[in-house]
Amino acid sequence: MTRTTGTVVVVGGSIGGVRTAQALRAEGFTGRIVLVGREAELPYDKPPLSKQLLIGAWGTERITLLDADTAEQSGIELCLGVGAVRLDVAGRRVVLDDGTELGFGAVVLATGARARPSPWDAESGVHVLRSLADATALRRDLAATGSLVVIGGGFIGAEVAAAARALGREVVVVDPLPAPIARVVGSSVAERFTELHHRHGVGTHFGVGVEGVRGGAGDLRVRLTDGTELCAGTVVVGIGATPEDAWLRDSGLLIDDGVVCDEHGRAADSPDVYAVGDVARWYHTGHEEHVRVEHWTNAVEQAAIVAHNIVHPAAPREHQPVEYVWSDQYDWKVQIVGRPGAGIRHELLGDLSGAQARGAAVYTDDSGLLRGAVTVNWPKALVTCRRLVAATATFDDALAQLAQLPARRPASTP
């Protein structure tokens, strides 16, 4: 049994939403596809917002995921600049904030996540970074004078710090953790990221929180819990994200840190309601628990699975990915595979220090299996670790295979 006709409504112009619509066509779906997006802009890719777009290296045309001509050729109806406010599961309709009601045979929830807002009040000059509008506003303030204080030392905070340094701004990063991204890579490896900040002239206040932010753009004061007061022209708050699921609270779906789904991406007890990307919390049979992953690659892979399952409901596929995320920080290309944070022991290979860094940290737990890896400027190691994690290889086997790879950068030629 296959379903190739009818109407599929995809709510959210994210990478997950766009790739689901495109994958439906690739799977042979010939019916109506409507892509709903709250933002008026054409769907765009978000990773460059904190990197190439922020420093002005790319224009908005470089990050467009789906232009109007391609959408028309693919038979994907774009309904942009209008948000969904209600999902009527029994009535099979999505209600939009302009009063429009879209009936569906199947619906895909791809509304993503929103930046956790700043808990501190200031007149202006305090930014979060999640949307194109956010990036545009931040870029404008970064063109002014004054230092930048980044609250939050995670991926977004580090990438914004790197971008601001590229623009010549003085930067200070603040995080209550003793080292940045320690929850992801462990405290020992996280210290290497502290060194990375310092090597590029970025000041850090780690292991200390923020009590308040006051003032306005160009003249801000950031008060820390140890009594220190930092002066800033601009502040960026990067303290995480929350799933964009508030509009679904009265839908009858199970909402618990996202839309709770089964291993096929279907919302509980709702065979024609699916979720993908940052808003989905699905059952990962390999981990034997529900997980929600805010990674670009996960959204792309999950979109393909869900599109297949909509068209082939009698032969559904499981979404059981190997976690993967990357981050560009200064002169480091950081790539993380699996679950390093679940490891209790790690070993370092190559070199994770200095401008010529090229190495990896690989992790294991009591099982003796390879649980994850962090690689820096070493793509072959990343490919190897990703394959080995998927194959549930042992930690010792991973070390042996990585030892066969050249870990040094090739010498530069005159």
C-alpha positions as MATLAB code, in Angstrom:
seq = 'MTRTTGTVVVVGGSIGGVRTAQALRAEGFTGRIVLVGREAELPYDKPPLSKQLLIGAWGTERITLLDADTAEQSGIELCLGVGAVRLDVAGRRVVLDDGTELGFGAVVLATGARARPSPWDAESGVHVLRSLADATALRRDLAATGSLVVIGGGFIGAEVAAAARALGREVVVVDPLPAPIARVVGSSVAERFTELHHRHGVGTHFGVGVEGVRGGAGDLRVRLTDGTELCAGTVVVGIGATPEDAWLRDSGLLIDDGVVCDEHGRAADSPDVYAVGDVARWYHTGHEEHVRVEHWTNAVEQAAIVAHNIVHPAAPREHQPVEYVWSDQYDWKVQIVGRPGAGIRHELLGDLSGAQARGAAVYTDDSGLLRGAVTVNWPKALVTCRRLVAATATFDDALAQLAQLPARRPASTP';
ca = [
       0.000    0.000    0.000;
       1.289    3.424   -0.952;
      -0.187    6.903   -0.567;
       0.648    9.174   -3.483;
      -2.396   11.460   -3.564;
      -4.222   13.765   -1.163;
      -2.832   16.753    0.718;
       0.202   16.974    2.982;
       0.612   20.147    5.008;
       4.133   20.825    6.274;
       4.120   23.368    9.095;
       7.476   25.123    9.295;
       9.901   26.458    6.685;
      12.908   24.945    8.434;
      15.473   22.639    6.840;
      13.374   19.742    8.125;
      10.200   21.129    6.612;
      11.730   21.922    3.225;
      13.519   18.586    2.947;
      10.322   16.731    3.888;
       8.403   18.455    1.087;
      11.163   17.693   -1.408;
      11.523   14.097   -0.225;
       7.785   13.521   -0.657;
       8.166   14.286   -4.355;
      11.224   12.043   -4.566;
       9.165    9.224   -2.998;
       6.542    9.590   -5.738;
       3.893   11.633   -3.931;
       1.852   13.456   -6.595;
      -0.749   15.122   -4.399;
      -0.867   18.626   -2.979;
       1.974   19.790   -0.716;
       1.593   23.037    1.252;
       4.604   24.454    3.117;
       3.601   26.928    5.846;
       6.190   29.342    7.239;
       5.738   32.043    9.879;
       8.512   34.192    8.422;
       7.824   36.124    5.208;
      11.271   35.306    3.780;
      11.845   32.334    1.530;
      12.967   29.301    3.577;
      16.632   29.667    4.491;
      19.453   27.695    6.070;
      20.334   28.615    9.649;
      23.928   27.461   10.304;
      25.425   30.372    8.268;
      23.577   32.925   10.424;
      26.307   32.772   13.074;
      29.135   32.490   10.566;
      29.273   33.562    6.895;
      26.153   35.728    6.951;
      27.081   37.427   10.214;
      30.470   38.591    8.948;
      29.039   39.670    5.593;
      30.838   37.018    3.521;
      27.511   35.701    2.201;
      24.325   37.438    1.183;
      20.855   36.083    1.852;
      20.694   34.520   -1.615;
      23.433   32.060   -0.564;
      21.360   30.638    2.274;
      18.013   30.201    0.494;
      16.784   26.616    0.767;
      13.861   26.843   -1.653;
      13.201   29.701   -4.074;
       9.831   30.469   -5.614;
      10.670   29.061   -9.055;
      11.956   25.760   -7.679;
       8.935   25.465   -5.404;
       6.591   26.016   -8.342;
       8.423   23.500  -10.510;
       8.216   20.955   -7.669;
       4.550   21.626   -7.030;
       5.177   22.861   -3.509;
       2.798   25.640   -2.455;
       4.506   28.258   -0.287;
       2.320   29.847    2.373;
       4.738   32.321    3.961;
       4.396   35.151    6.439;
       1.634   33.383    8.310;
       1.932   31.109   11.326;
      -0.026   28.097   12.483;
      -2.039   28.672   15.659;
      -3.998   25.440   16.036;
      -3.900   21.819   14.965;
      -7.272   20.057   14.797;
      -6.260   16.406   14.654;
      -9.770   14.931   14.485;
     -10.918   17.494   11.922;
      -7.685   17.110    9.948;
      -7.029   20.809    9.588;
      -4.380   23.373   10.442;
      -5.638   26.821   11.440;
      -3.412   29.779   10.541;
      -3.205   33.139   12.269;
      -4.954   34.902    9.366;
      -7.978   32.611    9.742;
      -7.094   30.275    6.870;
      -7.860   26.600    7.458;
      -5.834   23.969    5.611;
      -7.259   20.471    5.419;
      -4.814   17.565    5.287;
      -4.499   13.850    4.761;
      -1.193   13.984    6.625;
       0.556   16.805    8.443;
       4.233   17.245    9.277;
       5.177   19.445   12.225;
       8.514   21.137   11.510;
       8.306   24.343   13.512;
      11.799   23.937   14.956;
      12.935   25.688   18.103;
      13.245   29.255   19.291;
      16.096   30.886   21.131;
      15.657   30.982   24.867;
      15.000   34.688   25.533;
      17.215   36.893   27.640;
      16.049   36.900   31.279;
      17.635   40.320   31.790;
      16.017   43.618   30.868;
      17.961   46.209   28.929;
      16.843   49.091   26.752;
      18.516   47.783   23.577;
      21.648   46.155   22.249;
      20.888   42.694   23.671;
      20.463   39.984   21.036;
      19.610   36.339   20.571;
      20.434   34.555   17.314;
      17.988   32.150   15.742;
      16.449   33.864   12.709;
      17.514   35.925    9.717;
      16.020   38.985   11.408;
      18.125   38.254   14.507;
      21.296   37.970   12.416;
      20.539   41.175   10.520;
      19.988   43.130   13.741;
      23.129   41.706   15.344;
      25.215   42.428   12.257;
      24.079   46.041   12.399;
      25.125   46.429   16.032;
      28.443   44.654   15.464;
      29.297   47.323   12.900;
      29.251   49.900   15.711;
      31.995   50.480   18.261;
      32.396   48.854   21.659;
      33.159   45.355   22.838;
      30.889   42.335   22.617;
      29.905   40.241   25.619;
      28.607   36.778   24.747;
      26.561   35.102   27.484;
      26.805   31.370   26.884;
      29.850   29.430   25.715;
      28.082   26.815   23.597;
      28.244   26.425   19.843;
      26.293   29.576   18.992;
      28.218   31.663   21.517;
      31.590   30.428   20.249;
      30.658   30.974   16.610;
      29.414   34.503   17.294;
      32.617   35.231   19.236;
      34.694   34.000   16.291;
      32.670   36.084   13.837;
      32.993   39.201   15.982;
      36.765   38.730   16.228;
      36.896   38.447   12.441;
      35.146   41.824   12.334;
      37.749   43.290   14.681;
      35.604   43.514   17.798;
      36.860   42.900   21.327;
      34.996   39.902   22.770;
      34.358   38.430   26.215;
      32.533   35.108   26.699;
      30.724   34.313   29.982;
      29.424   30.899   30.997;
      28.533   29.330   34.382;
      30.292   26.119   33.355;
      34.000   25.921   34.243;
      34.755   25.258   30.548;
      32.637   25.723   27.403;
      30.536   22.802   26.065;
      31.735   20.619   28.956;
      28.362   18.844   29.018;
      28.945   17.713   25.436;
      32.658   16.822   25.398;
      33.641   16.534   29.074;
      35.617   18.972   31.190;
      39.086   17.852   30.089;
      38.487   18.279   26.357;
      36.444   21.421   27.011;
      39.588   23.061   28.420;
      41.016   22.911   24.897;
      38.146   25.131   23.774;
      38.993   27.633   26.517;
      42.545   27.711   25.162;
      41.129   28.241   21.674;
      39.251   31.362   22.837;
      42.332   32.740   24.560;
      44.584   32.092   21.581;
      42.326   34.318   19.493;
      42.316   37.152   21.990;
      38.905   36.473   23.517;
      38.451   37.144   27.217;
      36.572   34.550   29.253;
      34.728   34.407   32.568;
      33.894   30.733   33.061;
      32.405   29.231   36.205;
      30.497   32.439   36.909;
      26.936   33.494   36.102;
      25.230   36.709   35.033;
      23.105   38.655   37.526;
      21.912   41.419   35.261;
      22.290   43.424   32.071;
      21.384   47.118   32.000;
      21.783   50.094   29.719;
      21.377   50.358   25.974;
      23.203   49.663   22.732;
      26.696   51.094   22.866;
      26.635   51.457   26.664;
      25.707   48.206   28.378;
      26.762   46.877   31.771;
      26.852   43.141   32.459;
      27.033   42.295   36.158;
      28.418   38.857   37.057;
      27.697   36.792   40.160;
      31.224   37.349   41.463;
      30.646   41.127   41.446;
      32.553   41.826   38.249;
      30.956   44.352   35.903;
      31.705   44.167   32.188;
      31.220   47.078   29.802;
      29.866   46.279   26.348;
      28.530   47.906   23.238;
      26.597   44.766   22.324;
      25.477   41.642   24.200;
      24.527   38.288   22.700;
      22.575   35.826   24.826;
      23.119   32.227   23.750;
      21.628   30.145   26.557;
      19.909   27.431   24.568;
      16.679   26.904   22.681;
      13.225   25.517   23.371;
      10.994   23.606   20.933;
       8.387   25.691   19.121;
       5.455   23.637   20.405;
       3.282   26.094   22.361;
       0.752   26.303   19.521;
       0.148   22.554   19.918;
      -0.716   22.579   23.628;
      -4.460   22.178   22.975;
      -4.065   19.723   20.083;
      -4.368   16.578   22.194;
      -0.891   15.460   21.145;
       1.578   14.441   23.815;
       3.870   17.446   24.253;
       6.883   16.977   26.508;
       9.962   18.944   25.473;
       8.703   18.701   21.900;
       6.186   16.525   20.100;
       6.504   12.978   21.439;
       6.709   10.514   18.539;
       7.339    6.843   17.935;
      10.393    5.466   16.163;
       8.772    6.237   12.792;
       8.285    9.933   13.538;
       4.534    9.593   14.101;
       2.928   11.471   16.957;
       1.471    9.147   19.575;
      -1.995    7.786   18.644;
      -2.077    9.995   15.535;
      -1.062    7.926   12.506;
      -1.203   10.851   10.070;
       0.600   13.398   12.258;
       4.392   13.446   12.039;
       7.147   15.659   13.427;
      10.680   16.320   12.227;
      13.694   18.319   13.350;
      14.125   20.333   16.523;
      10.463   20.081   17.560;
      10.371   16.261   17.412;
      11.131   14.020   20.392;
      11.044   10.537   18.979;
      11.784    7.071   20.318;
      15.319    6.029   19.400;
      15.333    2.234   19.540;
      19.128    2.123   19.711;
      19.203    4.299   22.828;
      15.922    2.852   24.159;
      14.628    6.307   25.056;
      12.946    9.338   23.559;
      15.409   11.940   22.292;
      15.225   15.426   20.822;
      18.210   16.499   18.749;
      18.852   20.075   17.600;
      21.197   19.159   14.759;
      20.942   20.104   11.082;
      21.911   16.628    9.916;
      19.281   14.982   12.112;
      16.546   17.156   10.591;
      17.621   16.245    7.051;
      17.775   12.516    7.783;
      14.496   12.519    9.701;
      12.755   14.369    6.864;
      13.647   11.564    4.444;
      12.358    8.930    6.884;
       9.066   10.724    7.484;
       8.477   11.338    3.771;
       8.979    7.629    3.113;
       6.619    6.691    5.930;
       3.877    8.999    4.676;
       4.033    7.477    1.189;
       4.605    3.922    2.425;
       2.608    3.654    5.679;
       2.536   -0.159    5.532;
       6.343   -0.377    5.401;
       7.605    2.341    7.750;
      11.282    2.930    8.448;
      12.791    3.719   11.823;
      14.721    6.895   12.495;
      17.810    5.626   14.314;
      20.578    8.079   13.436;
      24.125    8.422   14.667;
      24.217   11.916   16.137;
      26.397   14.358   14.208;
      26.987   18.088   14.535;
      29.690   20.453   13.361;
      30.842   23.902   14.435;
      33.254   26.404   12.870;
      35.160   28.190   15.630;
      38.061   30.458   14.642;
      40.521   28.189   12.754;
      38.923   24.958   14.034;
      36.439   22.792   12.177;
      34.891   20.881   15.075;
      32.863   17.764   14.267;
      31.121   15.657   16.900;
      29.669   12.216   16.320;
      27.740    9.953   18.678;
      27.361   10.813   22.362;
      30.716   11.876   23.803;
      28.994   13.221   26.906;
      27.870    9.688   27.800;
      31.454    8.450   27.912;
      33.363    7.908   31.153;
      36.794    7.712   29.554;
      38.448    9.213   26.507;
      41.743    9.146   24.690;
      43.344   11.858   22.576;
      44.939   11.237   19.209;
      46.850   13.818   17.220;
      47.027   17.397   18.456;
      44.183   19.504   19.901;
      46.181   22.663   20.529;
      47.554   25.591   18.598;
      46.948   26.984   15.146;
      47.892   23.666   13.473;
      45.522   21.553   15.553;
      44.477   18.294   13.958;
      43.280   15.524   16.219;
      40.457   13.704   17.927;
      39.110   12.699   21.303;
      37.349    9.329   21.339;
      35.053    8.171   24.147;
      33.894    4.932   25.718;
      31.892    3.761   28.734;
      31.607    0.559   30.782;
      30.446   -1.345   27.694;
      33.828   -1.033   26.008;
      32.145    0.280   22.860;
      32.960    3.460   20.980;
      30.353    5.953   22.196;
      31.413    9.113   20.437;
      34.201   11.290   19.141;
      35.210   14.912   18.766;
      37.439   15.699   15.806;
      39.235   18.934   14.951;
      40.398   19.630   11.390;
      40.574   15.873   10.721;
      37.807   14.839    8.285;
      39.109   11.293    7.738;
      38.909   10.608   11.457;
      35.365   11.930   11.524;
      34.274    9.644    8.678;
      35.925    6.670   10.385;
      34.353    7.388   13.777;
      30.914    7.932   12.309;
      31.097    4.570   10.558;
      32.375    2.809   13.666;
      29.739    4.278   15.988;
      27.035    3.136   13.556;
      28.581   -0.349   13.522;
      28.767   -0.471   17.367;
      32.513   -1.034   17.143;
      34.642   -1.486   20.219;
      36.691    1.356   21.628;
      39.926   -0.603   21.096;
      39.066   -1.270   17.466;
      38.376    2.427   16.949;
      41.734    3.385   18.449;
      43.491    0.857   16.221;
      41.832    2.114   13.049;
      42.408    5.777   13.896;
      46.057    5.066   14.599;
      46.423    4.116   10.931;
      45.279    7.561    9.756;
      47.769   10.400    9.268;
      47.034   12.834   12.092;
      49.378   15.642   11.064;
      48.554   18.415    8.662;
      50.530   18.114    5.441;
      53.519   20.443    5.396;
      52.849   23.675    3.526;
      54.809   24.208    0.324;
      56.719   27.430   -0.299;
];
